[in-house]
């Protein structure tokens, strides 16, 4: 899958990265103009420009998030589609599918945060109830450790159960993230522990690899900024493409024969 679709998916990432970079530059210069001398000396103009800049910032941030999410869906659609489909069709699908997916992610993030707050309150109450002079120095630390451990386990578990949500949507050309969430939950039902282990190992591996890429880029920068951009950009796009294909590989492993899965990342 990587050999067959890697170059096309990397090209998509380059195009979208350039678009996001353009938006970031626009937001930066839009913010800088607030400090222009003619604006600073006119309070009424300053208020108007601040409102305009805040509106542009919110819109620009939403578009950057949408483009980033779209990159995943376009890549998954290219990698998973079984019938012939034009690049434009896959591209448009990814752009459209990104928006409801962002909405569902916001809802999940809020629900997860509320759950963590409740767990924190319970642990805080237990720690306060058992607090004595002898445990005054250790109880808070133990409560924080337990809270952090619960957070990591819950986060990995939810990621494992929901990891193929995007690939499910892309493979079926769907636009309903909540239906895809339910499908992902069913597909990963008997494999959550092994997927959690994979996620942990892959996260560690990619953290190290991105660190190596950063180091190589810094070495290249000593010789030439252009060389650093070429080396760093190429390595980063290769890793980003491989990282994007990881959930797609898990989806294939859960829905297709073993002989096909053996070639997922070849």
VEXBA-984551 format. One record per residue (C-alpha): residue number from 1; residue in one letter; chain; x, y, z. Coordinates in pm, 1 decimal, decimal comma, padded with zeros to 6 digits, always signed. Example, Ala and Ser with C-alpha at 12.3 -4.5 7.8 and 13.67 -1.06 7.14 Angstrom:
<rs>
<r 1; "A"; "A"; <+01230,0; -00450,0; +00780,0>>
<r 2; "S"; "A"; <+01367,0; -00106,0; +00714,0>>
</rs>
This chain:
<rs>
<r 1; "X"; "A"; <+00000,0; +00000,0; +00000,0>>
<r 2; "X"; "A"; <+00281,0; +00242,4; +00087,3>>
<r 3; "X"; "A"; <+00469,2; +00158,0; -00233,1>>
<r 4; "X"; "A"; <+00157,3; +00185,1; -00448,3>>
<r 5; "X"; "A"; <-00000,1; +00498,8; -00304,2>>
<r 6; "X"; "A"; <+00275,8; +00663,7; -00099,9>>
<r 7; "X"; "A"; <+00388,0; +00914,6; -00365,7>>
<r 8; "X"; "A"; <+00032,5; +01027,9; -00443,4>>
<r 9; "X"; "A"; <-00056,7; +01065,2; -00075,7>>
<r 10; "X"; "A"; <+00268,0; +01253,1; -00006,5>>
<r 11; "X"; "A"; <+00181,0; +01491,0; -00292,4>>
<r 12; "X"; "A"; <-00156,1; +01557,8; -00129,1>>
<r 13; "X"; "A"; <+00019,1; +01636,4; +00199,7>>
<r 14; "X"; "A"; <+00255,1; +01877,3; +00022,5>>
<r 15; "X"; "A"; <-00032,2; +02061,3; -00147,9>>
<r 16; "X"; "A"; <-00233,2; +02091,2; +00173,9>>
<r 17; "X"; "A"; <+00076,1; +02188,8; +00376,3>>
<r 18; "X"; "A"; <+00141,9; +02473,6; +00133,0>>
<r 19; "X"; "A"; <-00219,1; +02587,0; +00166,3>>
<r 20; "X"; "A"; <-00195,2; +02577,4; +00547,1>>
<r 21; "X"; "A"; <+00135,7; +02764,3; +00537,7>>
<r 22; "X"; "A"; <-00029,3; +03031,0; +00322,5>>
<r 23; "X"; "A"; <-00312,3; +03067,3; +00573,8>>
<r 24; "X"; "A"; <-00064,1; +03092,3; +00862,1>>
<r 25; "X"; "A"; <+00124,6; +03368,1; +00680,8>>
<r 26; "X"; "A"; <-00200,8; +03551,6; +00616,6>>
<r 27; "X"; "A"; <-00294,3; +03529,6; +00987,5>>
<r 28; "X"; "A"; <+00053,4; +03645,9; +01090,6>>
<r 29; "X"; "A"; <+00050,8; +03955,9; +00868,3>>
<r 30; "X"; "A"; <-00310,2; +04023,9; +00963,2>>
<r 31; "X"; "A"; <-00199,7; +04031,9; +01328,6>>
<r 32; "X"; "A"; <+00109,1; +04243,8; +01257,2>>
<r 33; "X"; "A"; <-00098,7; +04514,7; +01090,8>>
<r 34; "X"; "A"; <-00260,5; +04587,2; +01429,9>>
<r 35; "X"; "A"; <+00064,1; +04755,5; +01529,7>>
<r 36; "X"; "A"; <+00068,4; +04995,0; +01235,1>>
<r 37; "X"; "A"; <+00117,9; +05353,9; +01347,2>>
<r 38; "X"; "A"; <-00202,2; +05488,6; +01191,4>>
<r 39; "X"; "A"; <-00408,7; +05222,7; +01373,8>>
<r 40; "X"; "A"; <-00239,9; +05262,9; +01714,3>>
<r 41; "X"; "A"; <-00315,9; +05636,1; +01715,9>>
<r 42; "X"; "A"; <-00687,5; +05590,2; +01640,1>>
<r 43; "X"; "A"; <-00878,3; +05395,0; +01910,2>>
<r 44; "X"; "A"; <-01195,5; +05357,6; +01700,2>>
<r 45; "X"; "A"; <-00995,1; +05208,3; +01412,8>>
<r 46; "X"; "A"; <-00806,4; +04986,0; +01658,7>>
<r 47; "X"; "A"; <-01129,7; +04830,1; +01790,5>>
<r 48; "X"; "A"; <-01253,5; +04769,7; +01437,1>>
<r 49; "X"; "A"; <-00926,6; +04606,4; +01330,8>>
<r 50; "X"; "A"; <-00912,0; +04389,2; +01644,3>>
<r 51; "X"; "A"; <-01261,3; +04257,3; +01568,9>>
<r 52; "X"; "A"; <-01166,0; +04191,1; +01207,9>>
<r 53; "X"; "A"; <-00842,6; +04017,3; +01309,9>>
<r 54; "X"; "A"; <-01022,7; +03796,1; +01562,6>>
<r 55; "X"; "A"; <-01276,3; +03696,5; +01297,6>>
<r 56; "X"; "A"; <-01000,6; +03615,3; +01050,8>>
<r 57; "X"; "A"; <-00813,8; +03419,2; +01318,6>>
<r 58; "X"; "A"; <-01117,4; +03204,0; +01402,1>>
<r 59; "X"; "A"; <-01195,9; +03142,1; +01035,6>>
<r 60; "X"; "A"; <-00830,9; +03075,1; +00949,0>>
<r 61; "X"; "A"; <-00788,4; +02833,6; +01239,3>>
<r 62; "X"; "A"; <-01100,7; +02643,0; +01135,1>>
<r 63; "X"; "A"; <-00976,5; +02620,9; +00774,5>>
<r 64; "X"; "A"; <-00631,1; +02500,4; +00882,7>>
<r 65; "X"; "A"; <-00792,5; +02231,9; +01099,4>>
<r 66; "X"; "A"; <-01019,5; +02132,4; +00810,7>>
<r 67; "X"; "A"; <-00728,3; +02110,2; +00564,8>>
<r 68; "X"; "A"; <-00526,2; +01904,0; +00811,0>>
<r 69; "X"; "A"; <-00816,3; +01664,2; +00864,4>>
<r 70; "X"; "A"; <-00887,6; +01656,4; +00491,2>>
<r 71; "X"; "A"; <-00534,9; +01532,1; +00428,2>>
<r 72; "X"; "A"; <-00609,9; +01220,0; +00629,4>>
<r 73; "X"; "A"; <-00937,0; +01147,8; +00450,1>>
<r 74; "X"; "A"; <-00790,0; +01204,4; +00105,8>>
<r 75; "X"; "A"; <-00501,3; +00970,5; +00187,9>>
<r 76; "X"; "A"; <-00729,4; +00702,7; +00330,4>>
<r 77; "X"; "A"; <-00962,8; +00728,0; +00030,8>>
<r 78; "X"; "A"; <-00673,5; +00690,8; -00214,3>>
<r 79; "X"; "A"; <-00532,6; +00392,9; -00022,3>>
<r 80; "X"; "A"; <-00857,9; +00208,6; +00047,0>>
<r 81; "X"; "A"; <-01079,1; +00265,2; -00255,1>>
<r 82; "X"; "A"; <-01135,3; -00055,6; -00449,9>>
<r 83; "X"; "A"; <-01283,7; +00087,8; -00769,6>>
<r 84; "X"; "A"; <-01130,2; +00344,2; -01001,8>>
<r 85; "X"; "A"; <-01174,8; +00695,8; -00870,2>>
<r 86; "X"; "A"; <-01025,8; +01019,8; -00994,8>>
<r 87; "X"; "A"; <-00784,4; +01217,0; -00782,2>>
<r 88; "X"; "A"; <-01022,0; +01515,4; -00790,1>>
<r 89; "X"; "A"; <-01307,6; +01299,9; -00658,3>>
<r 90; "X"; "A"; <-01094,8; +01173,0; -00367,3>>
<r 91; "X"; "A"; <-00973,4; +01527,6; -00297,8>>
<r 92; "X"; "A"; <-01324,1; +01673,4; -00286,6>>
<r 93; "X"; "A"; <-01446,7; +01389,4; -00067,9>>
<r 94; "X"; "A"; <-01167,3; +01454,2; +00184,1>>
<r 95; "X"; "A"; <-01241,3; +01826,9; +00202,8>>
<r 96; "X"; "A"; <-01614,6; +01769,1; +00264,1>>
<r 97; "X"; "A"; <-01569,7; +01479,1; +00509,0>>
<r 98; "X"; "A"; <-01330,6; +01685,0; +00721,5>>
<r 99; "X"; "A"; <-01596,8; +01922,7; +00854,6>>
<r 100; "X"; "A"; <-01838,7; +01675,0; +01021,8>>
<r 101; "X"; "A"; <-01535,4; +01486,2; +01152,6>>
<r 102; "X"; "A"; <-01400,8; +01796,8; +01324,4>>
<r 103; "X"; "A"; <-01743,2; +01850,8; +01480,9>>
<r 104; "X"; "A"; <-01747,2; +01493,2; +01615,9>>
<r 105; "X"; "A"; <-01390,9; +01532,7; +01749,8>>
<r 106; "X"; "A"; <-01494,0; +01844,8; +01942,1>>
<r 107; "X"; "A"; <-01784,7; +01655,6; +02099,6>>
<r 108; "X"; "A"; <-01558,5; +01362,1; +02192,4>>
<r 109; "X"; "A"; <-01294,4; +01595,2; +02336,4>>
<r 110; "X"; "A"; <-01551,0; +01775,2; +02552,2>>
<r 111; "X"; "A"; <-01698,9; +01444,3; +02674,2>>
<r 112; "X"; "A"; <-01351,1; +01310,2; +02753,3>>
<r 113; "X"; "A"; <-01260,2; +01628,8; +02940,7>>
<r 114; "X"; "A"; <-01580,4; +01614,2; +03147,0>>
<r 115; "X"; "A"; <-01510,5; +01250,2; +03232,9>>
<r 116; "X"; "A"; <-01156,7; +01338,2; +03343,6>>
<r 117; "X"; "A"; <-01288,7; +01620,2; +03562,6>>
<r 118; "X"; "A"; <-01532,5; +01380,8; +03730,7>>
<r 119; "X"; "A"; <-01256,7; +01125,0; +03789,0>>
<r 120; "X"; "A"; <-01033,8; +01399,9; +03927,4>>
<r 121; "X"; "A"; <-01306,9; +01512,0; +04166,6>>
<r 122; "X"; "A"; <-01361,3; +01155,8; +04288,6>>
<r 123; "X"; "A"; <-00989,6; +01097,2; +04343,2>>
<r 124; "X"; "A"; <-00958,5; +01435,3; +04513,2>>
<r 125; "X"; "A"; <-01246,6; +01351,1; +04746,6>>
<r 126; "X"; "A"; <-01094,0; +01010,8; +04829,2>>
<r 127; "X"; "A"; <-00752,7; +01166,2; +04890,0>>
<r 128; "X"; "A"; <-00907,7; +01433,0; +05113,2>>
<r 129; "X"; "A"; <-01111,0; +01176,9; +05307,5>>
<r 130; "X"; "A"; <-00807,4; +00957,9; +05377,0>>
<r 131; "X"; "A"; <-00574,2; +01248,3; +05445,6>>
<r 132; "X"; "A"; <-00401,6; +01238,1; +05782,5>>
<r 133; "X"; "A"; <-00090,8; +01397,1; +05927,2>>
<r 134; "X"; "A"; <+00107,7; +01086,7; +05831,9>>
<r 135; "X"; "A"; <-00017,4; +01082,4; +05470,1>>
<r 136; "X"; "A"; <-00021,0; +01458,9; +05411,4>>
<r 137; "X"; "A"; <+00295,2; +01446,2; +05199,4>>
<r 138; "X"; "A"; <+00218,7; +01130,6; +05002,0>>
<r 139; "X"; "A"; <-00158,9; +01126,3; +04943,6>>
<r 140; "X"; "A"; <-00168,6; +01413,8; +04687,8>>
<r 141; "X"; "A"; <+00118,5; +01260,0; +04491,6>>
<r 142; "X"; "A"; <-00048,4; +00919,2; +04487,7>>
<r 143; "X"; "A"; <-00376,3; +01074,5; +04370,9>>
<r 144; "X"; "A"; <-00198,6; +01258,3; +04087,2>>
<r 145; "X"; "A"; <-00018,1; +00939,8; +03981,9>>
<r 146; "X"; "A"; <-00341,9; +00739,7; +03976,8>>
<r 147; "X"; "A"; <-00517,1; +01015,4; +03781,1>>
<r 148; "X"; "A"; <-00236,1; +01025,7; +03523,3>>
<r 149; "X"; "A"; <-00234,0; +00645,7; +03490,0>>
<r 150; "X"; "A"; <-00613,0; +00642,0; +03438,6>>
<r 151; "X"; "A"; <-00580,6; +00919,1; +03179,9>>
<r 152; "X"; "A"; <-00314,1; +00734,1; +02977,3>>
<r 153; "X"; "A"; <-00502,2; +00402,3; +02987,9>>
<r 154; "X"; "A"; <-00835,5; +00563,0; +02895,3>>
<r 155; "X"; "A"; <-00677,4; +00762,7; +02614,7>>
<r 156; "X"; "A"; <-00501,4; +00459,7; +02463,9>>
<r 157; "X"; "A"; <-00815,7; +00247,8; +02501,6>>
<r 158; "X"; "A"; <-01037,9; +00501,5; +02326,4>>
<r 159; "X"; "A"; <-00780,3; +00554,2; +02052,0>>
<r 160; "X"; "A"; <-00758,6; +00177,2; +02002,1>>
<r 161; "X"; "A"; <-01135,7; +00135,3; +01981,0>>
<r 162; "X"; "A"; <-01188,8; +00436,2; +01753,0>>
<r 163; "X"; "A"; <-00873,5; +00427,1; +01541,2>>
<r 164; "X"; "A"; <-01041,6; +00301,5; +01223,0>>
<r 165; "X"; "A"; <-01323,3; +00557,4; +01231,4>>
<r 166; "X"; "A"; <-01165,4; +00765,8; +00955,8>>
<r 167; "X"; "A"; <-01071,1; +00470,0; +00734,2>>
<r 168; "X"; "A"; <-01426,4; +00331,9; +00772,7>>
<r 169; "X"; "A"; <-01569,3; +00662,5; +00648,7>>
<r 170; "X"; "A"; <-01316,4; +00684,1; +00364,5>>
<r 171; "X"; "A"; <-01361,9; +00323,7; +00249,2>>
<r 172; "X"; "A"; <-01740,2; +00363,7; +00239,8>>
<r 173; "X"; "A"; <-01728,7; +00726,6; +00118,6>>
<r 174; "X"; "A"; <-01938,3; +00816,7; +00418,1>>
<r 175; "X"; "A"; <-01998,5; +01153,2; +00583,3>>
<r 176; "X"; "A"; <-02147,0; +01039,0; +00915,7>>
<r 177; "X"; "A"; <-01865,2; +01018,1; +01173,8>>
<r 178; "X"; "A"; <-02095,1; +00889,8; +01448,7>>
<r 179; "X"; "A"; <-02196,9; +00587,8; +01241,9>>
<r 180; "X"; "A"; <-01829,2; +00527,2; +01163,9>>
<r 181; "X"; "A"; <-01745,5; +00553,8; +01536,0>>
<r 182; "X"; "A"; <-01994,1; +00275,0; +01608,1>>
<r 183; "X"; "A"; <-01848,6; +00061,8; +01327,2>>
<r 184; "X"; "A"; <-01494,6; +00117,1; +01455,6>>
<r 185; "X"; "A"; <-01604,3; +00019,2; +01806,6>>
<r 186; "X"; "A"; <-01743,1; -00309,5; +01670,1>>
<r 187; "X"; "A"; <-01443,2; -00386,1; +01447,2>>
<r 188; "X"; "A"; <-01190,8; -00339,1; +01727,2>>
<r 189; "X"; "A"; <-01396,2; -00518,7; +01993,1>>
<r 190; "X"; "A"; <-01174,5; -00828,3; +02016,4>>
<r 191; "X"; "A"; <-00845,8; -00656,2; +01936,0>>
<r 192; "X"; "A"; <-00836,5; -00351,9; +02163,9>>
<r 193; "X"; "A"; <-00545,1; -00469,6; +02380,9>>
<r 194; "X"; "A"; <-00313,5; -00554,7; +02090,7>>
<r 195; "X"; "A"; <-00404,1; -00228,2; +01915,2>>
<r 196; "X"; "A"; <-00327,5; -00038,2; +02237,0>>
<r 197; "X"; "A"; <+00015,8; -00202,3; +02239,3>>
<r 198; "X"; "A"; <+00068,4; -00115,9; +01872,2>>
<r 199; "X"; "A"; <-00033,5; +00245,0; +01936,0>>
<r 200; "X"; "A"; <+00211,6; +00277,4; +02223,8>>
<r 201; "X"; "A"; <+00499,8; +00125,3; +02027,0>>
<r 202; "X"; "A"; <+00421,2; +00324,0; +01711,8>>
<r 203; "X"; "A"; <+00397,0; +00649,0; +01911,6>>
<r 204; "X"; "A"; <+00739,1; +00586,7; +02066,3>>
<r 205; "X"; "A"; <+00887,4; +00489,1; +01729,2>>
<r 206; "X"; "A"; <+00752,9; +00793,7; +01546,8>>
<r 207; "X"; "A"; <+00861,3; +01027,3; +01826,9>>
<r 208; "X"; "A"; <+01216,2; +00895,7; +01789,8>>
<r 209; "X"; "A"; <+01199,8; +00910,5; +01408,8>>
<r 210; "X"; "A"; <+01074,5; +01268,9; +01405,9>>
<r 211; "X"; "A"; <+01354,9; +01354,6; +01647,7>>
<r 212; "X"; "A"; <+01606,9; +01201,3; +01405,6>>
<r 213; "X"; "A"; <+01450,7; +01397,8; +01117,5>>
<r 214; "X"; "A"; <+01483,8; +01717,1; +01317,9>>
<r 215; "X"; "A"; <+01848,6; +01641,5; +01393,7>>
<r 216; "X"; "A"; <+01928,1; +01563,2; +01028,5>>
<r 217; "X"; "A"; <+01752,5; +01881,0; +00921,0>>
<r 218; "X"; "A"; <+01957,8; +02087,9; +01164,2>>
<r 219; "X"; "A"; <+02277,6; +01930,6; +01028,4>>
<r 220; "X"; "A"; <+02170,3; +02008,0; +00671,5>>
<r 221; "X"; "A"; <+02092,1; +02367,3; +00774,2>>
<r 222; "X"; "A"; <+02458,1; +02417,0; +00865,4>>
<r 223; "X"; "A"; <+02545,4; +02365,6; +00498,8>>
<r 224; "X"; "A"; <+02244,3; +02523,5; +00329,5>>
<r 225; "X"; "A"; <+01897,2; +02639,2; +00423,3>>
<r 226; "X"; "A"; <+01769,6; +02513,0; +00088,5>>
<r 227; "X"; "A"; <+01925,2; +02171,1; +00151,0>>
<r 228; "X"; "A"; <+01769,8; +02163,2; +00498,3>>
<r 229; "X"; "A"; <+01425,9; +02239,7; +00354,4>>
<r 230; "X"; "A"; <+01462,8; +01965,3; +00092,8>>
<r 231; "X"; "A"; <+01597,5; +01703,1; +00336,0>>
<r 232; "X"; "A"; <+01363,8; +01790,9; +00620,7>>
<r 233; "X"; "A"; <+01058,6; +01826,8; +00397,9>>
<r 234; "X"; "A"; <+01119,3; +01498,7; +00216,9>>
<r 235; "X"; "A"; <+01179,5; +01297,4; +00534,1>>
<r 236; "X"; "A"; <+00889,7; +01459,7; +00716,4>>
<r 237; "X"; "A"; <+00645,9; +01391,0; +00430,8>>
<r 238; "X"; "A"; <+00760,1; +01027,0; +00411,7>>
<r 239; "X"; "A"; <+00701,3; +00981,0; +00785,8>>
<r 240; "X"; "A"; <+00371,6; +01170,9; +00777,4>>
<r 241; "X"; "A"; <+00249,7; +00949,7; +00492,9>>
<r 242; "X"; "A"; <+00347,9; +00632,4; +00677,8>>
<r 243; "X"; "A"; <+00181,4; +00761,9; +00996,0>>
<r 244; "X"; "A"; <-00136,3; +00840,6; +00798,8>>
<r 245; "X"; "A"; <-00144,3; +00489,1; +00653,0>>
<r 246; "X"; "A"; <-00115,6; +00320,3; +00994,1>>
<r 247; "X"; "A"; <-00492,2; +00339,4; +01074,6>>
<r 248; "X"; "A"; <-00566,8; +00228,4; +00717,1>>
<r 249; "X"; "A"; <-00341,1; -00073,4; +00770,5>>
<r 250; "X"; "A"; <-00528,5; -00165,0; +01087,5>>
<r 251; "X"; "A"; <-00858,5; -00131,2; +00900,0>>
<r 252; "X"; "A"; <-00734,8; -00369,0; +00629,7>>
<r 253; "X"; "A"; <-00611,3; -00611,7; +00894,9>>
<r 254; "X"; "A"; <-00956,7; -00614,9; +01055,3>>
<r 255; "X"; "A"; <-01160,5; -00646,7; +00736,9>>
<r 256; "X"; "A"; <-00948,6; -00838,6; +00485,4>>
<r 257; "X"; "A"; <-00766,1; -01172,1; +00451,7>>
<r 258; "X"; "A"; <-00420,6; -01206,4; +00607,7>>
<r 259; "X"; "A"; <-00243,7; -01246,7; +00273,8>>
<r 260; "X"; "A"; <-00349,9; -00894,8; +00176,6>>
<r 261; "X"; "A"; <-00249,5; -00744,3; +00506,5>>
<r 262; "X"; "A"; <+00105,3; -00876,0; +00470,5>>
<r 263; "X"; "A"; <+00158,1; -00621,4; +00194,6>>
<r 264; "X"; "A"; <-00003,3; -00324,2; +00370,6>>
<r 265; "X"; "A"; <+00313,3; -00125,8; +00437,6>>
<r 266; "X"; "A"; <+00527,6; -00273,5; +00156,8>>
</rs>
